[in-house]
């Protein structure tokens, strides 16, 4: 066995350990899931991670100016492919992961949708038995004063609500709102081409896609995460169950449960 093969085996073993501790299971029909992990635990496996990626991903990784950013990219995309491989029962290198001109990832020829986000060392990936899904994660507190961007982020009604909050609470609320909007805009396939201020993002309400998007209405919910990070996931209203898995081994949490005996609100962690 070559040194490269040994390194790949070690990386695969480390990833299996993360998924085992998280209790990860592929989503079923009309289900979605989010896996959140701290990539620093895999930092020594960056070289092996690069071998999992396709040529386009490796080219993008090579363009990063800072090595730490390149490492997070490699680890995030490799683990993303490995999780998708488990969900599709194919090798990670055979996952048909492509990007639309908008940047939205797609899995053509499969029943799954997927999304990826990373901020600092933190990575979130979403997979759903759906036509689309969107996830966003951001370090907390934000690196900029979000109150200065209030009218850029918020609808008029949201801005009015934010102005009623104390300054410290306003920044946290704006960051949570921003992640919800990012998740929705990813799910709708528009990204920031659609002004966030035009899109309401109340938790667990049905949000219509903006004009020009062919995707169905989606719900968005906040993710229950460690204090240093904030996240959200958006899924079509047809999705009845969404699980959150944490690499820290806290077990699966139901973030969204819709069906008999529920009102569509996220369940308690």
Secondary structure, DSSP 8 states (H G I E B T S, - for coil): --HHHHHHHHHHHHHHHHHHHHT-----TTEEEEEEEEGGGGGGGHHHHHHHS-HHHHHHHHT-SSHHHHHHHHHHHHHHHHHHHHHHTS-GGG--EEE-TTS-EEETTSS-EEEEEEETTEEEEEEESSS-EEEEEEESS-SS-GGGGHHHHS-HHHHHHHHTS-HHHHHHHHHHHHHHHHHHHHHTT-GGGS-GGGS---TTS-B---TT-----EEEEE----TTEEEEEEEETT--EEEEEETTS---EEEEE-STT--SS----
